[in-house]
């Protein structure tokens, strides 16, 4: 059983893989899977927290802090994930950007031998691909980051807040 905090696409993907979806922590889900849902509310986030407190594993489709929209930077899935993370003190396993595994898996699925990752976000699209996939920035860059390099430097990754940190 899986408690899903996410949109129809995430729900469908999990159902197609044979998972039984539940809407309450009282249904004793084995996992909470969180993806972007622009209609999410306090009650559903709380159900996720209750399930995790009771031992459910915590997964997130991505940790993008923001989502670029016409009016500026809106809350991304990572910001909503942080609400549950803060309440439960449990960090999710992220399956999507910026984790490099998503790029390796996509390359394997299509049999790519020389893949190129194209993206508009240095801290997710490009940072995740640095683990072995050549990168090319695309689209508009966040104004505050307009003077940054167009590829994430080796030996750096982003922390939970999306700020770069050095590995030692």
CNS distance restraints for C-alpha pairs under 8 A (distance, minus, plus):
assign (resid   1 and name CA) (resid  19 and name CA) 6.19 0.50 0.50
assign (resid   1 and name CA) (resid  20 and name CA) 4.77 0.50 0.50
assign (resid   1 and name CA) (resid  21 and name CA) 5.73 0.50 0.50
assign (resid   1 and name CA) (resid  22 and name CA) 6.48 0.50 0.50
assign (resid   1 and name CA) (resid  27 and name CA) 7.97 0.50 0.50
assign (resid   1 and name CA) (resid  28 and name CA) 7.34 0.50 0.50
assign (resid   1 and name CA) (resid  29 and name CA) 4.59 0.50 0.50
assign (resid   1 and name CA) (resid  30 and name CA) 5.63 0.50 0.50
assign (resid   1 and name CA) (resid  31 and name CA) 6.98 0.50 0.50
assign (resid   2 and name CA) (resid  19 and name CA) 6.64 0.50 0.50
assign (resid   2 and name CA) (resid  20 and name CA) 6.12 0.50 0.50
assign (resid   2 and name CA) (resid  21 and name CA) 4.96 0.50 0.50
assign (resid   2 and name CA) (resid  22 and name CA) 5.91 0.50 0.50
assign (resid   2 and name CA) (resid  29 and name CA) 4.97 0.50 0.50
assign (resid   2 and name CA) (resid  30 and name CA) 6.01 0.50 0.50
assign (resid   2 and name CA) (resid  31 and name CA) 5.01 0.50 0.50
assign (resid   2 and name CA) (resid  32 and name CA) 5.75 0.50 0.50
assign (resid   2 and name CA) (resid  33 and name CA) 6.96 0.50 0.50
assign (resid   3 and name CA) (resid  21 and name CA) 5.84 0.50 0.50
assign (resid   3 and name CA) (resid  22 and name CA) 5.01 0.50 0.50
assign (resid   3 and name CA) (resid  23 and name CA) 5.69 0.50 0.50
assign (resid   3 and name CA) (resid  24 and name CA) 6.81 0.50 0.50
assign (resid   3 and name CA) (resid  25 and name CA) 7.35 0.50 0.50
assign (resid   3 and name CA) (resid  29 and name CA) 5.92 0.50 0.50
assign (resid   3 and name CA) (resid  31 and name CA) 6.34 0.50 0.50
assign (resid   3 and name CA) (resid  32 and name CA) 4.78 0.50 0.50
assign (resid   3 and name CA) (resid  33 and name CA) 6.37 0.50 0.50
assign (resid   3 and name CA) (resid  48 and name CA) 6.98 0.50 0.50
assign (resid   4 and name CA) (resid  10 and name CA) 7.92 0.50 0.50
assign (resid   4 and name CA) (resid  11 and name CA) 6.75 0.50 0.50
assign (resid   4 and name CA) (resid  21 and name CA) 6.81 0.50 0.50
assign (resid   4 and name CA) (resid  22 and name CA) 7.24 0.50 0.50
assign (resid   4 and name CA) (resid  23 and name CA) 7.18 0.50 0.50
assign (resid   4 and name CA) (resid  32 and name CA) 5.87 0.50 0.50
assign (resid   4 and name CA) (resid  33 and name CA) 5.01 0.50 0.50
assign (resid   4 and name CA) (resid  34 and name CA) 6.00 0.50 0.50
assign (resid   4 and name CA) (resid  35 and name CA) 7.97 0.50 0.50
assign (resid   5 and name CA) (resid  32 and name CA) 7.38 0.50 0.50
assign (resid   5 and name CA) (resid  33 and name CA) 6.15 0.50 0.50
assign (resid   5 and name CA) (resid  34 and name CA) 4.59 0.50 0.50
assign (resid   5 and name CA) (resid  35 and name CA) 6.13 0.50 0.50
assign (resid   5 and name CA) (resid  36 and name CA) 7.68 0.50 0.50
assign (resid   5 and name CA) (resid  37 and name CA) 6.95 0.50 0.50
assign (resid   5 and name CA) (resid  40 and name CA) 7.31 0.50 0.50
assign (resid   5 and name CA) (resid  44 and name CA) 6.91 0.50 0.50
assign (resid   5 and name CA) (resid  45 and name CA) 7.29 0.50 0.50
assign (resid   5 and name CA) (resid  48 and name CA) 7.37 0.50 0.50
assign (resid   6 and name CA) (resid  10 and name CA) 6.04 0.50 0.50
assign (resid   6 and name CA) (resid  11 and name CA) 6.92 0.50 0.50
assign (resid   6 and name CA) (resid  33 and name CA) 7.66 0.50 0.50
assign (resid   6 and name CA) (resid  34 and name CA) 5.55 0.50 0.50
assign (resid   6 and name CA) (resid  35 and name CA) 4.42 0.50 0.50
assign (resid   6 and name CA) (resid  36 and name CA) 5.25 0.50 0.50
assign (resid   6 and name CA) (resid  37 and name CA) 4.58 0.50 0.50
assign (resid   6 and name CA) (resid  40 and name CA) 7.60 0.50 0.50
assign (resid   7 and name CA) (resid  11 and name CA) 6.42 0.50 0.50
assign (resid   7 and name CA) (resid  35 and name CA) 6.92 0.50 0.50
assign (resid   7 and name CA) (resid  36 and name CA) 6.43 0.50 0.50
assign (resid   7 and name CA) (resid  37 and name CA) 4.91 0.50 0.50
assign (resid   7 and name CA) (resid  38 and name CA) 7.87 0.50 0.50
assign (resid   8 and name CA) (resid  12 and name CA) 6.01 0.50 0.50
assign (resid   9 and name CA) (resid  13 and name CA) 6.15 0.50 0.50
assign (resid  10 and name CA) (resid  14 and name CA) 6.28 0.50 0.50
assign (resid  10 and name CA) (resid  35 and name CA) 6.84 0.50 0.50
assign (resid  11 and name CA) (resid  15 and name CA) 6.17 0.50 0.50
assign (resid  11 and name CA) (resid  21 and name CA) 7.69 0.50 0.50
assign (resid  12 and name CA) (resid  16 and name CA) 6.02 0.50 0.50
assign (resid  13 and name CA) (resid  17 and name CA) 6.47 0.50 0.50
assign (resid  14 and name CA) (resid  18 and name CA) 6.62 0.50 0.50
assign (resid  14 and name CA) (resid  19 and name CA) 5.58 0.50 0.50
assign (resid  14 and name CA) (resid  21 and name CA) 7.95 0.50 0.50
assign (resid  15 and name CA) (resid  19 and name CA) 5.12 0.50 0.50
assign (resid  15 and name CA) (resid  20 and name CA) 6.59 0.50 0.50
assign (resid  15 and name CA) (resid  21 and name CA) 7.20 0.50 0.50
assign (resid  22 and name CA) (resid  27 and name CA) 6.54 0.50 0.50
assign (resid  22 and name CA) (resid  29 and name CA) 7.06 0.50 0.50
assign (resid  23 and name CA) (resid  27 and name CA) 7.57 0.50 0.50
assign (resid  23 and name CA) (resid  47 and name CA) 7.81 0.50 0.50
assign (resid  24 and name CA) (resid  28 and name CA) 7.69 0.50 0.50
assign (resid  24 and name CA) (resid  29 and name CA) 7.98 0.50 0.50
assign (resid  24 and name CA) (resid  47 and name CA) 5.88 0.50 0.50
assign (resid  24 and name CA) (resid  48 and name CA) 7.96 0.50 0.50
assign (resid  24 and name CA) (resid  51 and name CA) 7.82 0.50 0.50
assign (resid  25 and name CA) (resid  29 and name CA) 6.40 0.50 0.50
assign (resid  25 and name CA) (resid  47 and name CA) 5.52 0.50 0.50
assign (resid  25 and name CA) (resid  48 and name CA) 6.84 0.50 0.50
assign (resid  25 and name CA) (resid  50 and name CA) 5.88 0.50 0.50
assign (resid  25 and name CA) (resid  51 and name CA) 4.53 0.50 0.50
assign (resid  26 and name CA) (resid  51 and name CA) 7.69 0.50 0.50
assign (resid  28 and name CA) (resid  51 and name CA) 6.98 0.50 0.50
assign (resid  28 and name CA) (resid  56 and name CA) 7.87 0.50 0.50
assign (resid  29 and name CA) (resid  51 and name CA) 6.78 0.50 0.50
assign (resid  29 and name CA) (resid  56 and name CA) 6.24 0.50 0.50
assign (resid  30 and name CA) (resid  55 and name CA) 7.53 0.50 0.50
assign (resid  30 and name CA) (resid  56 and name CA) 4.73 0.50 0.50
assign (resid  30 and name CA) (resid  57 and name CA) 6.28 0.50 0.50
assign (resid  31 and name CA) (resid  51 and name CA) 7.75 0.50 0.50
assign (resid  31 and name CA) (resid  52 and name CA) 7.60 0.50 0.50
assign (resid  31 and name CA) (resid  56 and name CA) 4.55 0.50 0.50
assign (resid  31 and name CA) (resid  57 and name CA) 4.40 0.50 0.50
assign (resid  31 and name CA) (resid  58 and name CA) 5.84 0.50 0.50
assign (resid  31 and name CA) (resid  59 and name CA) 7.36 0.50 0.50
assign (resid  32 and name CA) (resid  48 and name CA) 6.13 0.50 0.50
assign (resid  32 and name CA) (resid  51 and name CA) 7.15 0.50 0.50
assign (resid  32 and name CA) (resid  52 and name CA) 7.05 0.50 0.50
assign (resid  32 and name CA) (resid  56 and name CA) 6.38 0.50 0.50
assign (resid  32 and name CA) (resid  57 and name CA) 6.10 0.50 0.50
assign (resid  32 and name CA) (resid  58 and name CA) 5.00 0.50 0.50
assign (resid  32 and name CA) (resid  59 and name CA) 6.12 0.50 0.50
assign (resid  33 and name CA) (resid  58 and name CA) 6.22 0.50 0.50
assign (resid  33 and name CA) (resid  59 and name CA) 4.75 0.50 0.50
assign (resid  33 and name CA) (resid  60 and name CA) 5.66 0.50 0.50
assign (resid  33 and name CA) (resid  61 and name CA) 7.41 0.50 0.50
assign (resid  34 and name CA) (resid  58 and name CA) 7.94 0.50 0.50
assign (resid  34 and name CA) (resid  59 and name CA) 6.20 0.50 0.50
assign (resid  34 and name CA) (resid  60 and name CA) 4.67 0.50 0.50
assign (resid  34 and name CA) (resid  61 and name CA) 6.20 0.50 0.50
assign (resid  34 and name CA) (resid  77 and name CA) 7.89 0.50 0.50
assign (resid  34 and name CA) (resid  81 and name CA) 7.06 0.50 0.50
assign (resid  35 and name CA) (resid  60 and name CA) 5.93 0.50 0.50
assign (resid  35 and name CA) (resid  61 and name CA) 5.05 0.50 0.50
assign (resid  35 and name CA) (resid  62 and name CA) 6.92 0.50 0.50
assign (resid  35 and name CA) (resid  77 and name CA) 6.12 0.50 0.50
assign (resid  36 and name CA) (resid  61 and name CA) 7.91 0.50 0.50
assign (resid  36 and name CA) (resid  76 and name CA) 6.95 0.50 0.50
assign (resid  36 and name CA) (resid  77 and name CA) 4.74 0.50 0.50
assign (resid  37 and name CA) (resid  77 and name CA) 7.66 0.50 0.50
assign (resid  40 and name CA) (resid  44 and name CA) 6.57 0.50 0.50
assign (resid  40 and name CA) (resid  45 and name CA) 7.28 0.50 0.50
assign (resid  41 and name CA) (resid  45 and name CA) 6.36 0.50 0.50
assign (resid  42 and name CA) (resid  46 and name CA) 5.99 0.50 0.50
assign (resid  43 and name CA) (resid  47 and name CA) 6.26 0.50 0.50
assign (resid  44 and name CA) (resid  48 and name CA) 6.38 0.50 0.50
assign (resid  45 and name CA) (resid  49 and name CA) 6.37 0.50 0.50
assign (resid  45 and name CA) (resid  83 and name CA) 7.84 0.50 0.50
assign (resid  45 and name CA) (resid  84 and name CA) 6.62 0.50 0.50
assign (resid  46 and name CA) (resid  50 and name CA) 6.09 0.50 0.50
assign (resid  46 and name CA) (resid  84 and name CA) 7.61 0.50 0.50
assign (resid  47 and name CA) (resid  51 and name CA) 6.21 0.50 0.50
assign (resid  48 and name CA) (resid  52 and name CA) 6.24 0.50 0.50
assign (resid  48 and name CA) (resid  84 and name CA) 7.19 0.50 0.50
assign (resid  49 and name CA) (resid  53 and name CA) 6.06 0.50 0.50
assign (resid  49 and name CA) (resid  84 and name CA) 5.67 0.50 0.50
assign (resid  49 and name CA) (resid  87 and name CA) 6.90 0.50 0.50
assign (resid  49 and name CA) (resid  88 and name CA) 6.14 0.50 0.50
assign (resid  50 and name CA) (resid  54 and name CA) 6.31 0.50 0.50
assign (resid  51 and name CA) (resid  55 and name CA) 6.53 0.50 0.50
assign (resid  51 and name CA) (resid  56 and name CA) 5.48 0.50 0.50
assign (resid  52 and name CA) (resid  56 and name CA) 4.48 0.50 0.50
assign (resid  52 and name CA) (resid  57 and name CA) 6.31 0.50 0.50
assign (resid  52 and name CA) (resid  58 and name CA) 6.60 0.50 0.50
assign (resid  52 and name CA) (resid  88 and name CA) 7.07 0.50 0.50
assign (resid  52 and name CA) (resid  90 and name CA) 7.88 0.50 0.50
assign (resid  53 and name CA) (resid  88 and name CA) 6.37 0.50 0.50
assign (resid  57 and name CA) (resid  92 and name CA) 7.83 0.50 0.50
assign (resid  58 and name CA) (resid  90 and name CA) 7.62 0.50 0.50
assign (resid  58 and name CA) (resid  91 and name CA) 7.31 0.50 0.50
assign (resid  58 and name CA) (resid  92 and name CA) 4.76 0.50 0.50
assign (resid  58 and name CA) (resid  93 and name CA) 6.38 0.50 0.50
assign (resid  59 and name CA) (resid  92 and name CA) 4.85 0.50 0.50
assign (resid  59 and name CA) (resid  93 and name CA) 4.76 0.50 0.50
assign (resid  59 and name CA) (resid  94 and name CA) 5.80 0.50 0.50
assign (resid  59 and name CA) (resid  95 and name CA) 7.25 0.50 0.50
assign (resid  60 and name CA) (resid  81 and name CA) 7.19 0.50 0.50
assign (resid  60 and name CA) (resid  92 and name CA) 5.99 0.50 0.50
assign (resid  60 and name CA) (resid  93 and name CA) 6.16 0.50 0.50
assign (resid  60 and name CA) (resid  94 and name CA) 4.73 0.50 0.50
assign (resid  60 and name CA) (resid  95 and name CA) 6.26 0.50 0.50
assign (resid  60 and name CA) (resid  96 and name CA) 7.70 0.50 0.50
assign (resid  61 and name CA) (resid  94 and name CA) 5.79 0.50 0.50
assign (resid  61 and name CA) (resid  95 and name CA) 5.15 0.50 0.50
assign (resid  61 and name CA) (resid  96 and name CA) 5.16 0.50 0.50
assign (resid  61 and name CA) (resid  97 and name CA) 7.83 0.50 0.50
assign (resid  62 and name CA) (resid  77 and name CA) 6.58 0.50 0.50
assign (resid  62 and name CA) (resid  78 and name CA) 6.49 0.50 0.50
assign (resid  62 and name CA) (resid  94 and name CA) 5.72 0.50 0.50
assign (resid  62 and name CA) (resid  95 and name CA) 6.30 0.50 0.50
assign (resid  62 and name CA) (resid  96 and name CA) 4.63 0.50 0.50
assign (resid  62 and name CA) (resid  97 and name CA) 5.27 0.50 0.50
assign (resid  62 and name CA) (resid  98 and name CA) 7.14 0.50 0.50
assign (resid  63 and name CA) (resid  76 and name CA) 7.64 0.50 0.50
assign (resid  63 and name CA) (resid  77 and name CA) 5.93 0.50 0.50
assign (resid  63 and name CA) (resid  78 and name CA) 3.78 0.50 0.50
assign (resid  63 and name CA) (resid  79 and name CA) 7.48 0.50 0.50
assign (resid  63 and name CA) (resid  81 and name CA) 7.31 0.50 0.50
assign (resid  63 and name CA) (resid  94 and name CA) 6.93 0.50 0.50
assign (resid  63 and name CA) (resid  96 and name CA) 7.68 0.50 0.50
assign (resid  63 and name CA) (resid  97 and name CA) 6.77 0.50 0.50
assign (resid  63 and name CA) (resid  98 and name CA) 7.24 0.50 0.50
assign (resid  64 and name CA) (resid  76 and name CA) 5.38 0.50 0.50
assign (resid  64 and name CA) (resid  77 and name CA) 5.73 0.50 0.50
assign (resid  64 and name CA) (resid  78 and name CA) 4.66 0.50 0.50
assign (resid  64 and name CA) (resid  79 and name CA) 7.29 0.50 0.50
assign (resid  64 and name CA) (resid  97 and name CA) 7.45 0.50 0.50
assign (resid  64 and name CA) (resid 124 and name CA) 6.75 0.50 0.50
assign (resid  65 and name CA) (resid  75 and name CA) 6.34 0.50 0.50
assign (resid  65 and name CA) (resid  76 and name CA) 4.79 0.50 0.50
assign (resid  65 and name CA) (resid  77 and name CA) 6.36 0.50 0.50
assign (resid  65 and name CA) (resid  78 and name CA) 4.46 0.50 0.50
assign (resid  65 and name CA) (resid  79 and name CA) 4.88 0.50 0.50
assign (resid  65 and name CA) (resid 161 and name CA) 7.33 0.50 0.50
assign (resid  65 and name CA) (resid 162 and name CA) 6.96 0.50 0.50
assign (resid  66 and name CA) (resid  73 and name CA) 5.65 0.50 0.50
assign (resid  66 and name CA) (resid  74 and name CA) 5.44 0.50 0.50
assign (resid  66 and name CA) (resid  75 and name CA) 4.71 0.50 0.50
assign (resid  66 and name CA) (resid  76 and name CA) 4.01 0.50 0.50
assign (resid  66 and name CA) (resid  77 and name CA) 7.38 0.50 0.50
assign (resid  66 and name CA) (resid  78 and name CA) 7.34 0.50 0.50
assign (resid  66 and name CA) (resid  79 and name CA) 7.11 0.50 0.50
assign (resid  67 and name CA) (resid  73 and name CA) 5.54 0.50 0.50
assign (resid  67 and name CA) (resid  74 and name CA) 5.04 0.50 0.50
assign (resid  67 and name CA) (resid  75 and name CA) 5.90 0.50 0.50
assign (resid  67 and name CA) (resid  76 and name CA) 4.80 0.50 0.50
assign (resid  68 and name CA) (resid  72 and name CA) 5.91 0.50 0.50
assign (resid  68 and name CA) (resid  73 and name CA) 4.66 0.50 0.50
assign (resid  68 and name CA) (resid  74 and name CA) 6.14 0.50 0.50
assign (resid  69 and name CA) (resid  73 and name CA) 6.01 0.50 0.50
assign (resid  69 and name CA) (resid  74 and name CA) 6.47 0.50 0.50
assign (resid  75 and name CA) (resid  79 and name CA) 5.91 0.50 0.50
assign (resid  75 and name CA) (resid  80 and name CA) 7.40 0.50 0.50
assign (resid  76 and name CA) (resid  80 and name CA) 6.89 0.50 0.50
assign (resid  77 and name CA) (resid  81 and name CA) 6.05 0.50 0.50
assign (resid  78 and name CA) (resid  82 and name CA) 6.07 0.50 0.50
assign (resid  79 and name CA) (resid  83 and name CA) 6.80 0.50 0.50
assign (resid  80 and name CA) (resid  84 and name CA) 7.14 0.50 0.50
assign (resid  81 and name CA) (resid  85 and name CA) 6.12 0.50 0.50
assign (resid  81 and name CA) (resid  92 and name CA) 8.00 0.50 0.50
assign (resid  82 and name CA) (resid  86 and name CA) 5.73 0.50 0.50
assign (resid  83 and name CA) (resid  87 and name CA) 6.27 0.50 0.50
assign (resid  84 and name CA) (resid  88 and name CA) 6.00 0.50 0.50
assign (resid  84 and name CA) (resid  89 and name CA) 7.93 0.50 0.50
assign (resid  84 and name CA) (resid  90 and name CA) 7.94 0.50 0.50
assign (resid  85 and name CA) (resid  89 and name CA) 5.25 0.50 0.50
assign (resid  85 and name CA) (resid  90 and name CA) 5.17 0.50 0.50
assign (resid  85 and name CA) (resid  91 and name CA) 5.58 0.50 0.50
assign (resid  85 and name CA) (resid  92 and name CA) 7.31 0.50 0.50
assign (resid  86 and name CA) (resid  90 and name CA) 7.49 0.50 0.50
assign (resid  94 and name CA) (resid  99 and name CA) 7.02 0.50 0.50
assign (resid  95 and name CA) (resid  99 and name CA) 6.74 0.50 0.50
assign (resid  95 and name CA) (resid 101 and name CA) 7.78 0.50 0.50
assign (resid  95 and name CA) (resid 102 and name CA) 6.96 0.50 0.50
assign (resid  96 and name CA) (resid 101 and name CA) 7.77 0.50 0.50
assign (resid  96 and name CA) (resid 102 and name CA) 5.67 0.50 0.50
assign (resid  97 and name CA) (resid 102 and name CA) 6.91 0.50 0.50
assign (resid  97 and name CA) (resid 124 and name CA) 5.48 0.50 0.50
assign (resid  97 and name CA) (resid 125 and name CA) 6.34 0.50 0.50
assign (resid  97 and name CA) (resid 128 and name CA) 6.02 0.50 0.50
assign (resid  98 and name CA) (resid 123 and name CA) 7.29 0.50 0.50
assign (resid  98 and name CA) (resid 124 and name CA) 4.40 0.50 0.50
assign (resid  98 and name CA) (resid 125 and name CA) 6.22 0.50 0.50
assign (resid  98 and name CA) (resid 126 and name CA) 7.88 0.50 0.50
assign (resid  98 and name CA) (resid 127 and name CA) 6.19 0.50 0.50
assign (resid  98 and name CA) (resid 128 and name CA) 4.05 0.50 0.50
assign (resid  98 and name CA) (resid 129 and name CA) 7.53 0.50 0.50
assign (resid  99 and name CA) (resid 103 and name CA) 7.95 0.50 0.50
assign (resid  99 and name CA) (resid 128 and name CA) 5.12 0.50 0.50
assign (resid  99 and name CA) (resid 129 and name CA) 7.94 0.50 0.50
assign (resid 100 and name CA) (resid 104 and name CA) 6.59 0.50 0.50
assign (resid 100 and name CA) (resid 128 and name CA) 4.68 0.50 0.50
assign (resid 100 and name CA) (resid 129 and name CA) 5.61 0.50 0.50
assign (resid 100 and name CA) (resid 130 and name CA) 7.43 0.50 0.50
assign (resid 100 and name CA) (resid 131 and name CA) 5.64 0.50 0.50
assign (resid 101 and name CA) (resid 105 and name CA) 6.00 0.50 0.50
assign (resid 102 and name CA) (resid 106 and name CA) 6.10 0.50 0.50
assign (resid 103 and name CA) (resid 107 and name CA) 6.19 0.50 0.50
assign (resid 103 and name CA) (resid 117 and name CA) 7.78 0.50 0.50
assign (resid 103 and name CA) (resid 128 and name CA) 7.65 0.50 0.50
assign (resid 103 and name CA) (resid 129 and name CA) 6.35 0.50 0.50
assign (resid 103 and name CA) (resid 133 and name CA) 7.33 0.50 0.50
assign (resid 104 and name CA) (resid 108 and name CA) 6.23 0.50 0.50
assign (resid 105 and name CA) (resid 109 and name CA) 6.15 0.50 0.50
assign (resid 106 and name CA) (resid 110 and name CA) 6.54 0.50 0.50
assign (resid 107 and name CA) (resid 111 and name CA) 5.83 0.50 0.50
assign (resid 107 and name CA) (resid 112 and name CA) 4.89 0.50 0.50
assign (resid 107 and name CA) (resid 113 and name CA) 7.44 0.50 0.50
assign (resid 107 and name CA) (resid 115 and name CA) 6.57 0.50 0.50
assign (resid 108 and name CA) (resid 112 and name CA) 6.39 0.50 0.50
assign (resid 115 and name CA) (resid 133 and name CA) 6.28 0.50 0.50
assign (resid 115 and name CA) (resid 134 and name CA) 6.89 0.50 0.50
assign (resid 116 and name CA) (resid 133 and name CA) 6.06 0.50 0.50
assign (resid 116 and name CA) (resid 134 and name CA) 5.02 0.50 0.50
assign (resid 116 and name CA) (resid 135 and name CA) 5.59 0.50 0.50
assign (resid 116 and name CA) (resid 136 and name CA) 7.26 0.50 0.50
assign (resid 117 and name CA) (resid 125 and name CA) 7.58 0.50 0.50
assign (resid 117 and name CA) (resid 126 and name CA) 7.22 0.50 0.50
assign (resid 117 and name CA) (resid 129 and name CA) 6.37 0.50 0.50
assign (resid 117 and name CA) (resid 133 and name CA) 6.44 0.50 0.50
assign (resid 117 and name CA) (resid 134 and name CA) 6.16 0.50 0.50
assign (resid 117 and name CA) (resid 135 and name CA) 4.72 0.50 0.50
assign (resid 117 and name CA) (resid 136 and name CA) 6.28 0.50 0.50
assign (resid 118 and name CA) (resid 125 and name CA) 7.33 0.50 0.50
assign (resid 118 and name CA) (resid 126 and name CA) 7.44 0.50 0.50
assign (resid 118 and name CA) (resid 135 and name CA) 5.87 0.50 0.50
assign (resid 118 and name CA) (resid 136 and name CA) 4.90 0.50 0.50
assign (resid 118 and name CA) (resid 137 and name CA) 5.71 0.50 0.50
assign (resid 118 and name CA) (resid 138 and name CA) 6.15 0.50 0.50
assign (resid 119 and name CA) (resid 125 and name CA) 5.13 0.50 0.50
assign (resid 119 and name CA) (resid 126 and name CA) 6.27 0.50 0.50
assign (resid 119 and name CA) (resid 135 and name CA) 7.85 0.50 0.50
assign (resid 119 and name CA) (resid 136 and name CA) 6.66 0.50 0.50
assign (resid 119 and name CA) (resid 137 and name CA) 5.08 0.50 0.50
assign (resid 119 and name CA) (resid 138 and name CA) 5.16 0.50 0.50
assign (resid 119 and name CA) (resid 139 and name CA) 7.46 0.50 0.50
assign (resid 120 and name CA) (resid 125 and name CA) 6.68 0.50 0.50
assign (resid 120 and name CA) (resid 126 and name CA) 7.70 0.50 0.50
assign (resid 120 and name CA) (resid 137 and name CA) 5.38 0.50 0.50
assign (resid 120 and name CA) (resid 138 and name CA) 4.79 0.50 0.50
assign (resid 120 and name CA) (resid 139 and name CA) 5.34 0.50 0.50
assign (resid 120 and name CA) (resid 140 and name CA) 6.40 0.50 0.50
assign (resid 120 and name CA) (resid 141 and name CA) 6.23 0.50 0.50
assign (resid 121 and name CA) (resid 125 and name CA) 5.17 0.50 0.50
assign (resid 121 and name CA) (resid 126 and name CA) 6.31 0.50 0.50
assign (resid 121 and name CA) (resid 137 and name CA) 7.47 0.50 0.50
assign (resid 121 and name CA) (resid 141 and name CA) 6.92 0.50 0.50
assign (resid 122 and name CA) (resid 126 and name CA) 4.81 0.50 0.50
assign (resid 122 and name CA) (resid 127 and name CA) 5.78 0.50 0.50
assign (resid 122 and name CA) (resid 137 and name CA) 7.59 0.50 0.50
assign (resid 122 and name CA) (resid 150 and name CA) 7.25 0.50 0.50
assign (resid 122 and name CA) (resid 151 and name CA) 6.93 0.50 0.50
assign (resid 122 and name CA) (resid 152 and name CA) 6.56 0.50 0.50
assign (resid 123 and name CA) (resid 127 and name CA) 5.25 0.50 0.50
assign (resid 123 and name CA) (resid 128 and name CA) 7.74 0.50 0.50
assign (resid 123 and name CA) (resid 152 and name CA) 7.76 0.50 0.50
assign (resid 123 and name CA) (resid 157 and name CA) 7.93 0.50 0.50
assign (resid 123 and name CA) (resid 158 and name CA) 6.42 0.50 0.50
assign (resid 123 and name CA) (resid 162 and name CA) 6.29 0.50 0.50
assign (resid 123 and name CA) (resid 163 and name CA) 7.74 0.50 0.50
assign (resid 123 and name CA) (resid 164 and name CA) 7.76 0.50 0.50
assign (resid 124 and name CA) (resid 128 and name CA) 5.68 0.50 0.50
assign (resid 125 and name CA) (resid 129 and name CA) 6.57 0.50 0.50
assign (resid 126 and name CA) (resid 130 and name CA) 6.40 0.50 0.50
assign (resid 126 and name CA) (resid 135 and name CA) 6.14 0.50 0.50
assign (resid 126 and name CA) (resid 136 and name CA) 7.51 0.50 0.50
assign (resid 126 and name CA) (resid 137 and name CA) 7.08 0.50 0.50
assign (resid 126 and name CA) (resid 151 and name CA) 6.33 0.50 0.50
assign (resid 126 and name CA) (resid 152 and name CA) 6.39 0.50 0.50
assign (resid 127 and name CA) (resid 131 and name CA) 7.92 0.50 0.50
assign (resid 127 and name CA) (resid 151 and name CA) 7.45 0.50 0.50
assign (resid 127 and name CA) (resid 152 and name CA) 5.36 0.50 0.50
assign (resid 127 and name CA) (resid 157 and name CA) 6.72 0.50 0.50
assign (resid 127 and name CA) (resid 158 and name CA) 7.79 0.50 0.50
assign (resid 129 and name CA) (resid 133 and name CA) 5.01 0.50 0.50
assign (resid 129 and name CA) (resid 134 and name CA) 6.91 0.50 0.50
assign (resid 129 and name CA) (resid 135 and name CA) 6.57 0.50 0.50
assign (resid 130 and name CA) (resid 134 and name CA) 6.87 0.50 0.50
assign (resid 130 and name CA) (resid 135 and name CA) 7.20 0.50 0.50
assign (resid 130 and name CA) (resid 151 and name CA) 7.86 0.50 0.50
assign (resid 130 and name CA) (resid 152 and name CA) 6.71 0.50 0.50
assign (resid 130 and name CA) (resid 154 and name CA) 7.19 0.50 0.50
assign (resid 135 and name CA) (resid 151 and name CA) 6.85 0.50 0.50
assign (resid 136 and name CA) (resid 150 and name CA) 7.44 0.50 0.50
assign (resid 136 and name CA) (resid 151 and name CA) 7.43 0.50 0.50
assign (resid 137 and name CA) (resid 150 and name CA) 6.13 0.50 0.50
assign (resid 137 and name CA) (resid 151 and name CA) 7.43 0.50 0.50
assign (resid 141 and name CA) (resid 145 and name CA) 6.69 0.50 0.50
assign (resid 141 and name CA) (resid 146 and name CA) 6.09 0.50 0.50
assign (resid 142 and name CA) (resid 146 and name CA) 6.34 0.50 0.50
assign (resid 152 and name CA) (resid 156 and name CA) 7.22 0.50 0.50
assign (resid 152 and name CA) (resid 157 and name CA) 7.98 0.50 0.50
assign (resid 155 and name CA) (resid 166 and name CA) 6.23 0.50 0.50
assign (resid 155 and name CA) (resid 167 and name CA) 5.63 0.50 0.50
assign (resid 156 and name CA) (resid 164 and name CA) 6.28 0.50 0.50
assign (resid 156 and name CA) (resid 165 and name CA) 5.59 0.50 0.50
assign (resid 156 and name CA) (resid 166 and name CA) 4.80 0.50 0.50
assign (resid 156 and name CA) (resid 167 and name CA) 5.96 0.50 0.50
assign (resid 157 and name CA) (resid 164 and name CA) 5.45 0.50 0.50
assign (resid 157 and name CA) (resid 165 and name CA) 5.75 0.50 0.50
assign (resid 157 and name CA) (resid 166 and name CA) 6.94 0.50 0.50
assign (resid 157 and name CA) (resid 167 and name CA) 7.72 0.50 0.50
assign (resid 158 and name CA) (resid 162 and name CA) 4.98 0.50 0.50
assign (resid 158 and name CA) (resid 163 and name CA) 5.09 0.50 0.50
assign (resid 158 and name CA) (resid 164 and name CA) 4.24 0.50 0.50
assign (resid 158 and name CA) (resid 165 and name CA) 5.88 0.50 0.50
assign (resid 159 and name CA) (resid 163 and name CA) 5.62 0.50 0.50
assign (resid 159 and name CA) (resid 164 and name CA) 6.28 0.50 0.50
assign (resid 159 and name CA) (resid 165 and name CA) 6.54 0.50 0.50
